Amino acid sequence: MTKRSLLLGCLCAAVLAVLMPDPGAAQPAPNTVAAIKSRGKLLAGVKFDTPPFGFLDQSNNPVGFDIDLVTKVAEKIGVPIELVSVTSTTRIPMLVSGNVDLVAASMTHTRERDRTIDFSITYYTGGQSLLVPAASPVTSVGDLGDRAVAVQQGTTLEKTIAAMAPKAKISGFKDYNSAWLALAQGRVDALTGSLNILQGFAKSNRAFKIVGDLFSVEPFGIGVRQGDSGLRDVINETLQDLWTSGEYRTLYLKWFGEEPRIAIETWP
């Protein structure tokens, strides 16, 4: 090999090293806040079927606790908000793919999900419960036996009910409305979900009742893309501002009809 060939080979290798990123190297953090401002709106993934967190009102407008919170995030950034419908199975894929900037969809913060996305501080803590017909003999999760239970697919709820009631016939549904319809039509014996969501269904359906103690802890967080500390900071600051100003309490009372049970984490 001539000196000239050797020099060209080294030069090509150097150029390739610059152009081809190291797969093991840390990737730059997304600057979503700048992208949101440039676009002129915040794309928020929310549920349209999960009262009181996100649902359609009588005028077919999306409303709910999650929606009020992300609207405040958009106000802090200084842009309008566009609400994008997600479900338990689509919310993380839509976030990771960039179809939405954040996800506020009654989503429990878990270690498993933390490997794929990042979360805000906990903005709501609930627990799993059961909704059954008023005449049902079921009084707790321990009474389920081999009865049929409806639950949302792709949720921590699905894993928990499988562990707590191993003999139950568990039917997974794509959303809460489908699971609720199965219970209302008598196709299942119980519906399991987060307590406040079940209360939303039971409120206007007196033929059903919530039974038993809570059998899980569900800390909800707002999801952002992995490494998106800029947007996560804005969300956390918004939640903390709402807490310290008292506006969080107002929104909580509006949607849940009770005082907040757990304070939001704040720092100077």
PyMOL commands that set and color helices and strands:
alter all, ss='L'
color gray80, all
select helices_A, chain A and resi 3-19+32-39+65-77+91-96+111-114+141-143+156-164+176-184+195-202+229-245+247-256
alter helices_A, ss='H'
color red, helices_A
select strands_A, chain A and resi 42-46+49-50+54-56+62-63+81-85+102-103+117-119+124-126+128-133+148-152+169-173+190-194+208-211+218-220+223-225
alter strands_A, ss='S'
color yellow, strands_A
deselect
rebuild
show_as cartoon
